[in-house]
Every structure is written in C-alpha cells, then in structure tokens.
Amino acid sequence: MTEADTFLFMLILRLPQPRQNQCTPLYFPPPSEPKSSLMRALFEKVTPPAQESFFCKEFLCPRFESPWHFHPECELTLIVESSGRRFVGDHIATFQEGDLVLLGPDLPHFWYSEPATDQRAHSVVTLFRLDFLGAEFLGKAELGPIRRLLAKAARGLQITGLTQKKLLAPIRKLPRLSGMPRLLGLLSVLDALARAPGRDLQPLSSAGFIPLLDPLDEPRMNRVLGYINREFGACHLNQPEAARLANLTPAAFSRFFKRKTGKSFSTFVNEVRVGHACKLLLESELNSTEICFASGFGNVSNFNRRFRKLKETTPSEYRREWRR
C-alpha cells in the first residue's frame, strides 16, 4: 500500500448528528418506502456522548444486525467474538474473532453474523470525524503519518500481523477510559497504525468505491483522476489523453502514474470500472451485458475476465452472494 491513495480521498467535514446507543441500526426506511432487493446503503447518524470528542462503545448482541450503511465518521471496529461475512464497499470476506478494520468516511459497510451459531456478536466500535479535534488538527506536521493513514482508509483497511496482535488490548481498553486517557488512547492506536508496515494494512474496497478528488492535492494528479472519474464509463478514455492533461509525455506519464498509485494506468482504470460494475450489480436490476457497457468495457468477454481477476468470481455470482 503506497501513500498514493491519498489522492483518492475526499475530506468532507460535516456537523455531528445525534446518536442512540444500541446494537441495531439507527435509521430504517420509512414504512411507506417499498421493499427492494437492491443493496442501497443507509445513512447512519452518529454523535459522541456529551463531554466526549469521539464515540467509542463495546457492543454485545445476539448477532450483528446493522444494515448496509455509511456515515461521515472514520470507524475502527474490533470483533471480539463472532464470525460471518464482512462487506466493505465492493469487498466481501469472512471475519472471525480478532478481525480489525479501519474505515474512512462514507464507505458503505456491514458485518453479517451467520445465523446458525451459538456465538455472541461482541465488538468494540470507535467512530471519529476527521475534524474531531478541530478542522486544522490533521494539518499539523506531526500528524502527517496519521493523515496519510486515514487517506488510505478511504478504501477500508484490514489490520493484520503483529500490528493487529499489539492493538487488541489497547482497543479493548478504550471504552472503559474517560477524559484525557481516553483521547490519548485513541491517538496512540492511530499512531501505531500509521507506523505499521504496509504488509499489515490490507486495502479492502477497490478504487471505484472512493470519492476520487481532494482539492488540496496536487493539481496534476487531480486533473488525471478527474478525467478517469468522469470518463471511465466511455470506451474513448485513454492514456494519451491523460498524459496530455498532466502535461507529460506518454513515457513520463507512465512513470508518474505508477509512482503515485502503485499501478499502471490501465490496471487502475480497470479497477475503477469493476468497482462501478459492482455498484450497479448491487443497486440496479441491469443485466451483466448492460452493466458491462455502462462500466466502460468494450465487450462482455473482457468484462468477465477483468471482473473474475479482481473479484475471483463472476458478476452473476457476485450479485447472488450479496442478495443471499
């Protein structure tokens, strides 16, 4: 994981909203809203308790029941007990005891407990806004590593290896702290994550699920990412035009883009297109052929090949897994 993913992160600062302390979701569609098999993420309103700058709570429930949802806060979730499937953006994976994930703002997600199990759904959930200590806090020089960590978390990060093992106890302790020890505890956890080796921070969702631009980032990369974001659904999107927008020769652009993103231009575009196809598979009734062309692929065989390479399943199997 490179720092290049910073260019894929939109910092959106919003005022906090009230939150109730409960295991179940905080928002449901009104009764008049028709039921649908489409996977539309629900907005969750979150606010820390009085006299606290961020939300941290230990949940103990029969099973995880929150729906596919999102919120403007970053989320750090530790699974103490339970197993099932974890859905983050367009990423599907199994989870079990000790699963630790950091999510950036507005990234849809939910944890699904297997119904036939005697395990409880036991977790520690910490939510905080990017500006929870002030709009300028993350801009301080000392906070650079944490700022880059949260940019990477825009795709969701699974924390593994020695980093995960070291952080289990401090995170379990957080809900029982208060005042300055509580705040320092969170900052200590974020600092440990920011200093973790890249192999311990595994990105989850693909680039197509991320708000792509930050107006504070360098203009050259913004122009290229803006072009991809606008035109990925069109077959005429091409690397020479991206190089022209970056004011670079084709060869120089290839080196520049690989250095910034860790991927070739074509690989990155294919990830964005497959990510968009995943959204359409979840949120529309379009068939695979229609989704293929709506996502910018020129033919169905190429679409199926790229999709299987990135998701290790077919588009139809992916849709069935989500709606199961």
C-alpha positions in Angstrom: 0.0 0.0 0.0 1.5 3.3 -1.1 0.8 6.8 0.0 -0.6 7.4 -3.4 -4.1 6.5 -2.3 -4.1 9.9 -0.6 -5.2 11.2 -4.0 -8.3 9.1 -3.8 -9.7 10.7 -0.6 -12.2 13.5 -0.4 -12.2 15.2 3.1 -15.8 16.0 3.8 -16.4 17.8 7.1 -20.0 17.8 8.5 -21.7 18.8 11.7 -22.3 15.9 14.1 -25.8 14.5 14.5 -27.5 12.7 17.4 -26.8 9.0 18.0 -28.6 6.5 20.2 -26.6 3.8 22.0 -27.9 0.5 20.6 -26.8 -2.6 18.6 -29.4 -2.2 15.9 -29.2 0.3 13.0 -30.0 3.9 13.8 -32.0 4.5 10.6 -34.6 2.4 8.8 -36.5 3.3 5.6 -40.0 4.6 6.5 -42.8 2.2 6.3 -44.1 3.8 3.1 -40.8 3.0 1.3 -41.2 0.0 -0.9 -39.1 -3.1 -0.2 -36.5 -3.9 -2.7 -33.7 -6.5 -3.3 -31.4 -3.6 -4.2 -28.5 -3.0 -1.8 -28.8 0.7 -1.1 -26.6 2.0 1.8 -28.5 3.7 4.6 -27.2 6.9 6.2 -26.3 6.5 9.9 -26.3 9.5 12.2 -23.6 9.5 14.8 -22.5 11.8 17.6 -20.3 11.2 20.6 -21.8 11.4 24.1 -21.7 14.7 25.9 -18.3 15.8 27.0 -16.6 13.5 24.6 -15.0 14.3 21.2 -15.5 10.8 19.7 -17.8 7.8 20.0 -16.4 4.5 21.5 -18.6 1.7 22.7 -18.5 -2.0 23.4 -21.4 -3.9 21.8 -22.7 -7.2 23.0 -25.7 -8.5 21.0 -27.1 -11.9 19.8 -25.9 -11.1 16.3 -24.8 -8.2 14.1 -28.0 -6.7 12.6 -27.0 -3.3 11.2 -27.8 -3.0 7.5 -25.6 -1.9 4.6 -24.9 1.7 5.8 -22.4 4.6 5.8 -21.5 7.7 7.9 -19.1 10.6 7.6 -17.0 9.3 10.6 -14.0 7.1 10.4 -14.6 3.8 12.0 -12.3 1.4 13.8 -14.1 -2.0 14.5 -12.6 -4.9 16.5 -14.5 -8.2 16.5 -14.1 -9.7 20.0 -16.4 -12.6 19.3 -18.5 -13.7 16.3 -17.9 -14.9 12.8 -19.6 -14.4 9.4 -19.1 -12.2 6.4 -17.8 -8.7 6.2 -18.9 -6.3 3.4 -16.9 -3.2 2.8 -17.5 -1.2 -0.4 -17.3 -3.8 -3.1 -15.2 -6.2 -1.0 -16.6 -9.4 0.6 -14.7 -11.5 3.0 -15.2 -13.8 6.0 -14.4 -12.5 9.5 -13.8 -14.1 12.9 -12.6 -13.3 16.4 -9.8 -10.7 16.3 -10.9 -9.1 13.0 -9.8 -5.5 13.0 -10.8 -3.0 10.3 -10.3 0.8 9.8 -12.8 2.5 7.5 -12.7 6.0 6.1 -15.7 8.4 5.9 -18.7 7.5 3.8 -17.6 4.0 2.9 -20.6 1.6 2.9 -20.2 -1.5 5.1 -21.8 -4.1 7.3 -21.0 -7.2 9.2 -23.2 -10.3 8.8 -23.3 -12.9 11.6 -24.0 -16.4 10.5 -27.5 -17.3 11.9 -26.7 -20.9 12.8 -24.1 -20.2 15.5 -24.0 -20.0 19.3 -21.5 -17.2 19.3 -22.5 -13.7 20.5 -21.8 -10.6 18.4 -19.2 -8.9 20.6 -17.4 -5.9 19.2 -15.6 -2.6 20.1 -16.5 0.2 17.7 -14.8 3.6 17.7 -16.1 6.4 15.4 -14.5 9.8 15.0 -14.7 12.6 12.4 -11.7 13.9 10.6 -12.1 17.2 12.4 -13.0 15.7 15.8 -10.1 17.8 17.4 -10.6 20.8 15.1 -10.6 21.4 11.4 -6.8 22.2 11.4 -5.7 19.4 13.6 -4.8 16.8 10.9 -2.9 19.6 9.0 -0.2 19.8 11.7 3.2 18.5 10.7 3.4 15.9 13.5 0.1 14.4 12.3 1.3 13.7 8.7 1.6 9.9 9.2 -1.9 9.7 10.7 -3.3 11.9 7.9 -1.8 9.6 5.3 -3.2 6.6 7.2 -6.7 8.0 7.2 -6.4 8.7 3.5 -5.5 5.1 2.8 -8.5 4.1 5.0 -10.8 5.5 2.3 -10.7 2.1 0.8 -11.0 0.3 4.1 -8.0 -1.4 5.8 -7.8 -4.8 7.4 -5.2 -4.7 10.1 -3.2 -7.9 10.3 0.0 -9.4 11.6 1.9 -8.2 14.6 0.2 -4.8 14.4 -3.2 -6.5 14.9 -1.9 -8.5 17.9 -0.3 -5.5 19.6 -3.5 -3.4 19.3 -6.1 -5.9 20.6 -5.6 -5.0 24.3 -5.4 -1.2 23.9 -8.6 -1.1 21.7 -10.4 -3.4 24.2 -9.5 -1.0 26.9 -10.7 2.2 25.1 -14.4 2.1 26.1 -13.5 1.9 29.8 -11.4 5.0 29.7 -12.5 8.6 30.0 -11.2 12.1 29.7 -7.6 12.6 28.6 -6.5 8.9 28.9 -9.3 8.0 26.5 -8.3 10.6 23.9 -4.6 9.7 24.3 -5.5 6.1 23.9 -7.2 6.7 20.6 -4.3 8.8 19.3 -1.8 6.1 20.4 -3.8 3.5 18.4 -3.8 5.7 15.3 -0.1 6.4 15.7 0.6 2.7 15.9 -1.4 2.1 12.8 0.3 5.0 11.0 3.7 3.4 11.8 2.7 -0.1 10.9 4.4 -1.9 8.0 2.5 -1.9 4.7 2.0 -5.7 4.8 -0.1 -5.3 8.0 -2.5 -2.9 6.3 -4.5 -4.7 3.7 -6.8 -2.5 1.5 -10.3 -3.8 1.1 -12.6 -2.0 -1.4 -11.4 -1.1 -4.9 -10.7 2.3 -6.2 -14.1 2.6 -7.8 -15.8 2.9 -4.4 -13.8 6.0 -3.4 -14.6 9.7 -3.8 -11.7 10.5 -6.0 -10.6 14.1 -5.6 -9.3 16.3 -2.8 -9.0 19.9 -3.9 -5.9 20.3 -1.7 -4.0 17.7 -3.6 -1.6 18.4 -6.4 -3.4 19.8 -9.5 -1.7 17.4 -12.0 -2.9 14.3 -10.3 -6.3 15.8 -9.7 -6.7 16.5 -13.4 -5.9 12.9 -14.3 -8.2 11.4 -11.6 -10.9 13.8 -12.6 -10.7 12.6 -16.2 -10.9 9.0 -15.1 -13.8 9.7 -12.8 -15.7 11.5 -15.5 -15.0 9.2 -18.4 -14.4 5.7 -17.1 -17.8 4.7 -18.5 -16.7 5.6 -22.0 -14.6 3.5 -24.3 -12.7 6.5 -25.5 -10.9 7.0 -22.2 -7.2 6.6 -23.0 -3.8 7.1 -21.6 -2.5 9.6 -24.2 -5.3 12.0 -23.2 -4.5 11.5 -19.5 -0.8 12.2 -20.3 -1.9 15.4 -22.1 -3.9 16.6 -19.1 -0.9 16.0 -16.9 1.4 17.9 -19.4 3.7 14.9 -19.6 5.0 12.7 -22.4 3.4 9.3 -22.6 6.6 7.6 -21.1 6.9 10.2 -18.3 3.2 9.9 -17.5 3.5 6.1 -17.2 6.3 6.5 -14.6 4.4 9.4 -12.8 1.1 7.4 -12.5 2.8 4.2 -11.4 4.8 6.2 -8.7 1.6 7.9 -7.4 -0.8 5.0 -7.4 1.5 1.9 -7.4 -0.4 0.6 -10.5 -0.3 1.1 -14.3 -2.9 3.4 -15.8 -4.8 0.5 -17.4 -4.9 -1.5 -14.2 -6.2 1.4 -12.2 -8.9 2.2 -14.8 -10.0 -1.4 -14.8 -10.3 -1.4 -11.0 -12.5 1.7 -11.2 -14.6 0.2 -13.9 -15.0 -3.1 -12.0 -15.8 -1.1 -8.8 -18.6 0.7 -10.7 -19.9 -2.5 -12.1 -20.1 -3.9 -8.5 -22.2 -0.9 -7.5 -24.6 -1.5 -10.5 -24.8 -5.2 -9.6 -25.9 -4.2 -6.1 -28.0 -1.2 -6.8 -29.7 -1.9 -10.1 -31.6 -4.6 -12.0 -29.4 -4.2 -15.1 -28.2 -7.5 -16.5 -24.5 -8.3 -16.9 -24.3 -7.2 -20.5 -25.8 -3.8 -19.8 -23.5 -3.3 -16.8 -20.5 -4.3 -18.9 -21.1 -1.4 -21.3 -22.3 1.0 -18.6 -18.9 0.5 -16.9 -16.8 1.3 -19.9 -15.9 -2.2 -21.1 -15.9 -2.7 -24.8 -17.0 -6.3 -24.8 -18.5 -8.9 -22.5 -15.7 -11.4 -22.6 -13.2 -8.7 -21.5 -15.5 -7.5 -18.7 -16.0 -11.1 -17.4 -12.2 -11.7 -17.5 -11.4 -8.5 -15.7 -14.1 -9.0 -13.1 -13.1 -12.5 -12.3 -9.4 -11.5 -12.0 -10.2 -8.8 -9.4 -13.1 -10.3 -7.6 -12.4 -14.1 -8.0 -16.0 -14.7 -9.0 -18.4 -13.9 -11.9 -20.7 -10.9 -12.0 -23.8 -13.1 -11.6 -22.2 -15.0 -8.6 -21.2 -11.7 -7.0 -24.8 -10.4 -7.2 -26.2 -13.6 -5.8 -23.8 -13.6 -2.9 -24.8 -10.1 -1.9 -28.5 -10.8 -2.2 -28.4 -14.2 -0.5 
